[in-house]
Amino acid sequence: MKVLLLKDPKDKDSGQDPYIKELGLYGIEATLIPVLAFEFISLESLFEKLSHPECYGGLVFTSPRALEAIKICLKENSKNEAWSKSLKPRWNTKPAYVVGKATASLVEEIGLIPEGEKSGNAEKLAEYICSREKPNSSALLFPCGALKREVLPTVLREKGIPLECLTVYQTTQHADLQESLSSYFSQQVLDADVIWEFLSPSGVKFCLQHIQKLSGDFINHIKFAAIGPTTAEALEAAGIPVSCTAESPTAQDLAAGIQKALRLQNC
């Protein structure tokens, strides 16, 4: 069984990507193709807001990229010093809400304590935040991407919980995506039921048209796996049936979900 992971590498300086590692434990050969590129913006505005924790009730992070934006800010010595000596301790008196383990680990890297990491998606995180926050309290600061979904802001707004959104990165297609996909398909023997595709919601937007063109009629034999319900919804909206959705957005759950789906298929 072969899996094509349409995602960006994780832990670039920490050895093998965890998704490739986990799938390998099940005897599944995985190939990773980066899908997205990111442009970080409004970093001065971001640090200006981070410099005034007294104005906010806490932080919200639904993407590792938002933490990357903060880490870029902190590369400047003066800002890093201000963060370490004054700002970090003050922010640590407030909650830092996160949507999953990957984001939680990056929150810890900048010295904050994450909350809500078991939520797994924006809907459940919104519910968690609503159970902790009071209406009309100080706004939560939400560094986010230009393609953010409106689920979390909408739920919080309906509950009267203020949220201040700041776009700190823009998402575009990776420069090598089309070439990488063409190369992958040209090298594979496309036997029925041997290729699985893993896509993020943004991956659906940027990859699907290329996959449809390259695979032709064979697309009906490709099995698509989703990292979570949001990705599954994006695939289904594009008319693509989803064979497997991970129970939570982790390498372990994706690998286990694919293995389970394979067992059911072979019964």
C-alpha positions in Angstrom: 0.0 0.0 0.0 1.3 3.5 -0.9 0.1 6.8 0.5 0.7 10.2 -0.9 0.7 12.8 1.9 -0.3 16.2 0.5 0.9 18.3 3.4 3.9 20.3 4.6 6.7 18.6 6.4 6.6 18.7 10.2 9.6 19.0 12.5 11.9 19.8 9.6 15.0 19.7 11.8 13.8 16.7 13.9 14.3 13.8 11.5 11.6 11.8 9.8 8.2 13.4 9.4 5.8 11.8 12.1 3.2 10.9 9.5 5.7 8.9 7.4 7.0 7.3 10.5 3.5 6.2 11.8 2.4 4.9 8.4 5.6 2.9 8.2 4.8 1.1 11.4 1.8 -0.4 9.5 3.9 -1.3 6.5 2.6 1.6 4.4 5.0 3.4 2.1 4.4 7.1 2.3 5.6 9.9 0.0 5.2 13.6 1.1 4.6 16.4 -1.2 4.5 20.0 0.2 1.3 21.8 -0.8 1.4 25.2 0.6 3.6 28.3 0.9 3.2 31.0 3.5 3.8 34.7 3.4 3.9 36.3 6.9 2.4 39.8 7.2 1.5 42.4 9.8 4.3 41.3 12.1 4.9 44.7 13.6 1.2 45.0 14.4 1.3 41.5 15.9 4.1 42.3 18.3 2.5 45.7 19.1 -0.6 43.8 20.3 1.5 41.2 22.1 3.2 44.1 23.9 -0.1 44.9 25.6 -1.4 41.8 27.4 -3.4 44.1 29.7 -5.8 44.8 26.8 -6.7 41.2 26.2 -8.3 38.3 28.0 -6.1 35.7 26.4 -4.9 34.2 23.1 -6.4 31.9 20.5 -4.3 29.8 18.1 -5.9 27.4 15.5 -2.8 27.1 13.2 0.9 26.4 13.8 1.6 29.2 11.3 0.3 31.8 13.7 3.0 30.6 16.2 5.6 30.8 13.5 4.7 34.4 13.0 5.3 35.1 16.7 8.6 33.2 16.5 9.7 35.4 13.6 9.0 38.4 15.7 11.0 37.1 18.6 14.1 36.6 16.4 14.8 40.3 16.9 16.9 40.5 20.1 15.1 43.5 21.7 11.7 41.9 21.1 12.9 38.5 22.4 14.3 40.2 25.6 11.0 42.1 26.2 9.1 38.8 25.7 11.2 36.8 28.1 11.5 39.4 30.8 8.0 41.0 30.9 5.5 39.9 28.3 5.6 36.1 28.6 5.0 36.1 32.4 2.0 38.5 31.9 0.5 36.4 29.1 0.9 33.3 31.3 -1.7 34.7 33.7 -4.2 34.4 30.8 -5.3 31.4 28.7 -3.7 30.4 25.5 -6.4 28.4 23.7 -5.2 25.9 21.0 -6.9 23.6 18.6 -4.5 20.6 18.6 -1.3 19.0 19.7 0.9 20.5 16.9 -0.2 24.0 17.8 0.1 23.3 21.6 3.7 22.2 21.2 4.6 25.5 19.5 2.8 27.5 22.2 5.0 25.7 24.7 8.1 26.6 22.7 7.4 30.3 23.2 6.9 29.7 26.9 3.1 29.7 27.2 0.8 27.1 28.6 -1.7 25.8 26.1 -5.4 25.0 26.9 -7.9 23.0 24.9 -5.5 21.0 22.8 -7.8 18.0 22.8 -10.5 19.9 20.9 -9.1 18.8 17.6 -11.1 21.3 15.5 -12.4 24.9 15.5 -15.9 23.9 16.4 -15.0 22.0 19.5 -12.4 24.6 20.5 -15.1 27.3 20.2 -17.3 25.2 22.6 -14.4 24.9 25.0 -13.7 28.6 25.0 -17.4 29.4 25.6 -17.4 27.1 28.6 -14.5 29.1 30.1 -15.1 32.7 29.1 -17.8 35.1 30.2 -19.7 37.4 27.7 -18.5 40.9 27.3 -15.1 40.2 28.9 -11.8 41.4 27.5 -11.2 40.4 23.9 -9.2 37.3 23.0 -6.4 38.0 20.5 -6.6 35.6 17.5 -3.6 35.7 15.1 -4.8 33.8 12.1 -4.4 33.2 8.3 -6.2 34.9 5.5 -8.1 31.7 4.7 -9.3 31.1 8.3 -12.8 29.5 8.6 -15.5 31.6 10.3 -16.8 28.9 12.5 -14.9 29.9 15.7 -15.4 33.7 15.3 -19.1 33.2 14.6 -19.7 30.9 17.6 -17.9 33.3 20.0 -19.7 36.3 18.6 -23.1 34.6 19.1 -22.1 34.0 22.7 -21.0 37.5 23.3 -17.3 36.7 23.7 -15.2 39.3 22.0 -12.5 38.1 19.6 -9.9 40.4 17.9 -8.7 38.7 14.7 -5.4 39.7 13.1 -4.3 38.2 9.8 -0.6 37.4 10.2 0.0 35.1 7.2 -1.4 34.4 3.7 -1.5 31.0 2.1 -0.6 30.2 -1.5 0.2 27.2 -3.6 3.7 25.8 -3.2 5.8 26.7 -6.2 6.8 23.1 -6.9 3.4 21.5 -6.3 2.3 20.9 -9.9 5.7 19.6 -10.9 6.0 17.3 -7.9 2.5 15.8 -8.5 3.3 15.3 -12.2 6.6 13.5 -11.2 4.9 11.4 -8.6 2.1 10.2 -11.0 4.6 9.5 -13.8 6.7 7.3 -11.5 3.8 5.3 -10.0 2.2 2.2 -11.4 -1.5 3.1 -10.8 -3.0 -0.2 -9.8 -6.5 -0.1 -8.4 -6.7 0.6 -4.7 -3.0 1.2 -4.1 -3.0 5.0 -3.7 -4.4 7.0 -0.9 -4.4 10.8 -0.8 -4.2 12.9 2.4 -5.3 16.5 2.1 -5.7 19.4 4.4 -8.6 21.8 3.7 -6.2 24.2 1.9 -4.7 21.1 0.1 -8.1 20.4 -1.4 -8.2 23.9 -2.8 -4.7 23.8 -4.3 -4.3 20.1 -5.2 -7.5 18.6 -6.3 -7.7 20.1 -9.8 -4.1 18.8 -10.5 -4.9 15.3 -9.2 -8.0 15.1 -11.3 -6.2 16.1 -14.4 -3.2 13.7 -13.8 -5.2 10.7 -12.7 -8.0 10.9 -15.3 -10.5 8.1 -15.0 -8.3 6.4 -12.5 -9.4 8.9 -9.9 -12.3 6.6 -9.2 -9.8 4.0 -7.8 -8.0 6.4 -5.6 -8.9 6.3 -1.9 -8.9 9.7 -0.2 -8.2 10.1 3.5 -8.9 13.2 5.5 -7.1 14.5 8.7 -10.4 15.7 10.2 -14.0 16.6 9.5 -13.2 19.9 8.0 -11.0 18.3 5.4 -13.6 15.6 4.8 -16.3 18.3 4.2 -14.0 20.1 1.7 -13.5 16.9 -0.3 -17.1 15.9 -0.2 -18.1 19.4 -1.4 -15.8 18.8 -4.4 -17.6 15.6 -5.2 -14.9 13.3 -3.8 -15.9 10.4 -1.6 -13.9 10.1 1.6 -12.7 6.6 2.6 -11.2 7.5 5.9 -11.3 10.4 8.4 -8.9 10.4 11.3 -10.5 10.6 14.7 -8.2 13.4 15.7 -5.6 15.4 13.7 -2.6 13.4 14.6 -0.2 11.1 12.7 -1.2 8.2 15.0 -4.9 8.5 14.4 -4.5 9.0 10.6 -2.4 5.8 10.3 -4.8 3.8 12.5 -7.8 5.1 10.5 -6.3 4.1 7.2 -5.4 0.7 8.6 -8.9 0.2 9.9 -10.4 1.3 6.6 -8.2 -1.2 4.8 -9.3 -4.1 7.0 -13.0 -3.2 6.4 -12.3 -3.0 2.7 -10.8 -6.5 2.6 -13.4 -8.2 4.8 
